[in-house]
Amino acid sequence: MKIKIEENKDISNFLTIHTAIVARYYAEARSREDWQEIVKEAKKRNLPLLVLGGGSNMVITQNPVAALVVKNLYFKKEVIFENEEKVELLVSSGYPTNRLVQETIEAGCEGLEYHKGLPGTIGGAVFMNSKWTRPLRYVGDYLKEATLLYSNGNFKKVDHDYFDFRYDFSVLQKTREIIVDLIFSFAKTDPETLEKRAEEAASYRLKTQPKGVSTCGCFFRNIAESDRTRLNLPTRSVGYILDKLKLKGLTVGDFTVSDMHANFIVNRGNKKGKIEDLKKLLEIIKKKVKDEYDLELEEEVVIV
């Protein structure tokens, strides 16, 4: 094999919440060919695949991870169509989201500018249908088509509608198909306008979200509009609900609810933070919300 598969690999530094996790098997994908070889090897060994992009929206509770963990290092970007009005851009799934955002801004491609500062890879952003709410914009809004990879090593092209994009959702969360390449369609506009939007969004993030700490982003999905109406709340934000319940600063072991944004959980111990403590903290949070509001919180992050 061209692909090197490592055993008992420490992947803590690949997770933004920095929990001490070991992958039983680990490989890196840097091309389409790498991905084909990896999925075939996983099938041969009867191992599930766990894809790591930027590791920013994931919590792994298994240790060691009973899977072939694949770090997506497939970086590619190419203009495949351009005229005076629009640009179609092919991007590999491992391309860093924030880098792509900045490059599209500079090229005058409208669409991703509100996502400036978003961690992770563009494949992960499409998988989660990452959003910005001021105004509401989804990464999936600008996706035209994509190439997916199946366990038999075959590729399949799908269009935008295949993803069934919704709030914090794409169909890949159910199918677990692997995104290899993506094609986005962007309207052309003034780069200065895009940069202004991007800076406004980035500034708001800086003021409202914790920075420079070990966290995986917003932990829970916002509540449904029907629940907001039933409870007569001014917002669907789970952060607002947790704040109202005075859960900021709630701590179990090294894990604590952020004082800046209550929907962020911070690992203050980095690799010393115990997964059991995180689970206990989540149980406490969910119980308090259930008791007070009769709401069942749902995780936004991927739990493995």
C-alpha positions, 0 to 999 in steps of 0.5 A, a space after each residue: 500500500 502507498 498509504 501508511 496506517 499507524 497504530 495507537 496514534 495520539 490524535 488529541 491535537 487534532 481535536 479542538 477540545 483537546 481530550 486525550 484520545 488514541 486512534 487504534 488505526 490512523 491514516 492520512 488522505 492527501 488525494 483522491 487516490 489516497 481516499 480510494 485506497 483508505 476506504 478499500 483497506 477499511 472495508 478489507 479490515 472490517 473497520 468503520 471510518 472516522 473522518 477528521 477535518 479540523 476536529 472543531 465540531 466533534 467529541 470522541 468518547 471512545 478511547 481508543 477509537 475503534 475505527 480507522 481514523 482518517 485525517 483529511 489533508 486533501 487540499 485542492 482549489 480550481 476555478 472551473 468556470 468564470 464569466 462577468 457574473 459568476 464563478 464556479 470553484 472546485 474545492 477539495 473537502 480537506 481545504 481549510 474553511 477560513 482560508 477558502 473564505 478569505 480567498 473568495 473574498 479577495 476574488 470577489 466571490 459572494 457567499 462565504 464571507 460571513 463565515 470568516 473565522 470558522 474553524 475546520 475544513 470545508 467538507 466538515 462545514 458542508 456536512 454540518 451545513 454550517 451557518 451564520 445567523 446575522 443575517 442567516 446564511 448557510 454554507 450549503 446555500 452555494 454548493 452546486 454539486 459534489 463528488 462522494 466516495 463509497 466503501 467499494 472505492 467508487 465515486 458518485 456525483 450528486 447535486 445540491 438537492 441530494 444533501 437535503 440541507 436544513 438547519 445544522 443538517 445535511 443528509 450525510 449525517 445519516 448516510 456517512 458518505 465521504 465528501 471528496 470534492 465540492 463545486 460552489 457557485 458564487 456571484 461576483 461582487 465588490 471585494 471591499 463589500 465582502 471584506 466589510 461583511 466578513 469583518 463585522 461577522 468576525 468582530 461579533 464572534 470575537 465579542 460573543 464567543 470564547 477564544 484561545 481555549 479548548 472547545 468544540 464550538 456551540 455544543 447544542 442545537 438551538 430549539 425549535 420555533 414551536 418550542 420557543 413559541 410554547 415557552 414564550 422565549 425571545 429567541 431559539 438560542 440554547 445559549 440564552 436558555 443556559 444563561 437564564 438557568 445560571 449555568 455559566 461557570 458550571 464545572 465538573 472536573 476540568 470541563 466548564 460552561 463558558 462564562 462568555 457564551 453558555 453554549 460553549 463547553 471548555 476543557 480547562 485541563 486540555 489532555 487531562 480533561 476526563 471524558 467521564 467528567 464531560 459526560 457528567 456535565 452534559 447530564 447535569 445541563 440536560 436535566 436542568 433544561 428538561 426540568 425547567 423547560 420540558 426540553 430535550 437538548 440535542 447535540 450540535 457537535 458530532 458525538 463518537 
